[in-house]
């Protein structure tokens, strides 16, 4: 009896970036790209990113939509000391639990401010608020912890802190099969290869084929990247792309010197 190889394990994720400043343009997001890079290295597929304002209902709606669809959710922003830092309240509401001043977080912050000879004000105490039952995400930069509840990881919006928290979160996650890639340089523009490339994609549905136009100052060409989780699949599709290019060469098709609309 022949046996079929098991399908590659795929682990999915989404990100919810929170903050009026992101939508107004006052702050340029640096966390989405970093998370995408780190998840790719960890063989976790980032499937969706949403940006919402500091609005509790909007956060709850987005979070409930995402957390039922993907394995892991990562949020950034809205867990600071100011009145508009409402992420902890929104996450608590989404999970139907009370938002509390976590005792361990209160102790961490109180000790830190005592060492710095600063008053532990009510505003600073807000950084200890999180859903009841949540677990801490360690913050080695500024002490105030993020938190995990269910499959949702809630982290700071400040890039340095967000990145440090991600470093602590990633080792705790389940990972999938690593995505492999192979690039093929093509001297033809996308207008010359678009239909042919679509045909190749249909014949190799287990792969993802992307085309990226390039311009060297004189003519356009295309960098074609084939992605898949299995080496045999990626090589078969990439070989088909190489054969497509060779066939165009044999037919004497001239590389398009102008951009395709």
N, C-alpha and C positions, 0 to 999 in steps of 0.2 A: 504494500500500500504506500503510495507516494505521500509525502508530507509537505505541506506548504509552510514557507517561512512566516513567522508571526509578523503582523503589521508593526511598523515602527511606533513607539510610544510618543504621543504628541501631548505636550503640556502647554496650556494657553494662559495668557495674561492680558489685562487691560490696565490703563492708567487713567486716573481722574485728577487733573490739575485744577486747583481751586484758588480763585482770587480775582477780585475786580481789576487789580493792577495788570494782570495778564491780558484781560480782554480790552483794556484801555490802551495798552501799549506802553504803559509806564515802566513795566518790568518785562524784559525779554527772557522767555523761559529757557533755562539751560538743563532742566531735569529730564525732559522727555528724551532727548538724544542720548543722555548718559544711561538712562534706564534701558533704552533700546539696545545700546551696545552691550551692557552687562547681561541682559537676558539672552541675547543672541549667543554670547560666549557660554552661557549656562544651559543652552539647548531648551529655552523656554520661548515660545512664540508670542511676541507682543502683537495682538490682533486689533486693538482699538485704543484710541486716546480721545478723551473728552476734556474740554475746558469749560468750567462753569464759574459763575459769579459767587460772591459771598452771600448766598441766598440759601437758607436752610432747606426749603422745599425742593429747590433745583438740585442740591447736593443729594438729598435723600432719593429723589427720583432717579438720578443718574446712577447712584451707588446700587440701588436695588435692581436696576436693569442689568448692570454689569456683573454683579456678584453671582447671579444665577446663570450667567452665560459662559463665564471663564473660570479656570482653575484658581487663579490668583488675581487680586486687585491691589493696585498700589496708588495711594493718594499722596499729593504734595500740597502743602500750604494750609493755613488756617488753624494752626495749633499753638499760636503765640499768646502774648499777654494782653492784647487789645480787644476792644468790644466787638470788632468784626471777625475775630478768630473764633468761628462757630463750627469748625469741622467736628470737634468732639461731640457737640450737641447733636449735629446732624447724623453722625454715625450711630450714636446711641439710639436716636429715633428710628433709624433704618432697621436696627436689630431689635427694637422694642424693649430696650433695657434702660435703666436709670444712668444718667451721666453723673459721676461722683468725683470727689477729690480723692484720688487714689492714695492710700496711706503711705505706700512705699515711695511713690513719686514725691509726695509732700516732704518726706524725710530726706530724700536725695537733694531736692532743691533747697530746703532749709539749711542743710549742712553746707551746701555749696555757697550760698549767700553769706552764711556765717563766716566761712573761711575768707571770703572776699570783703568782709566787714561792710556788707550792704544790707539794707532792710528787705526782709521778705514780705513785700507789700501784697495786698489783695490782687493787684494786677498780675504780679509774678506768680502768685499761687494758682492763677488760672491755667498755667502750663502743666499743672498736675491733674487736670480734669480729663477723664476718659470714661468709656462705657464700663459699667460694672462687669467684672469677669474678664476684662481685657488683660493681655500680657504685654510687658514692656518690650520696646525696641531700644536697645542701648544707644545712647548718644554720647560718644566720646569727645565731641567738640564743645558742646555747651550744656551738657548734663540733662536738660529737660528731655524726657524720653518720648519716643513715639509709642505706638501701641498696635497690637494685633488682636482682632476679634474675628472669628470665623476664618474666611479666606481673604480678609481685608487687612492690608498693611498701611497704617497711617503714619506719614512722615512729614517732617518740616519742609517748608518751601525754600529756605536758604540753601543754595546749591552745595556748599561745603558740608552742611549738616545732613542734607538729603543723601549725598554720596557716602558719607560715613555710615549712615543707617543702612543703606543698601548693602554695604559690605558685611554688615552683621546679619542681615536678613537672608541673603542668598544661600549661605551654607545650610539653612534650615529647610529649603524648598525641595520638592520632588522635581526632577528634571526629566526631559524626554530625549529622544534620539537627536543627535546633533545634525544641523542642516549643513550639507556640503555645497560647495559651489565651484564652478569652473568657467573661466572667462574665455571668450573667443573674439579676437579682433576681426572686424569686418570692414573692408574698404568701401562698402556701399552705404548710401543713405537709407533712412528708414522707409522712404517712399519706394525704393527698389525692392526691399526685402519684406515689407510689412505682411503681404498676403502669404508669401512663402513661409515666413516665420510662424504665422498663425496656423498654417497647416501642420508644421512640425509640432507645435504645442498640442494640437488635437491628437496627434499620434503618440504623444508622450504625456498623458494626463497626470502621471505621478510626479512630474517635474513642474517647476515654475521658471519660465523663460522671460527675462527682462531685456529690453534694448535701450541703450543710452547713447544719444547722439553726441558726437565730438566734432570740433572744428579746429583745424590747425593753422588757420589764417588764410588758407587757399581753398580747401575743400572739406566737405563733411564726410565723416565715416561713422561707424556705429560699434560700440562695445556691447557684445551680447553676453549675458551672464545666465548660466543655467544652474538652477538650485534644485536639490533633491536630498532625501535622507539616505538613499542607497546608492552605492558607487556604480553598480551596473546601470541603473536608471540614468544617472547623470552622464555617464560616458556614452550611452546610446544616443541621448538627445544631443549632446555636444558634437558627437560624430556626424549626426544628421545635419547640424548647423554648418559644420565644416564642409560637408558634401554640397550643401546648398551654395556656399560661397564658391567652391570649385566649379560647380555647374554654371554659375554666372560668369566666371572667368572664361570657361570654354565657349560660352555663347558671345563673348566679347562685349558684355554690357559695360558701359562706361560709368564710373563712379560719378554720382550727381554732384556737381560743384556748388550747388546752391542748396539752401535749407528747404526742407519739406514743410509745407504749411501745416 
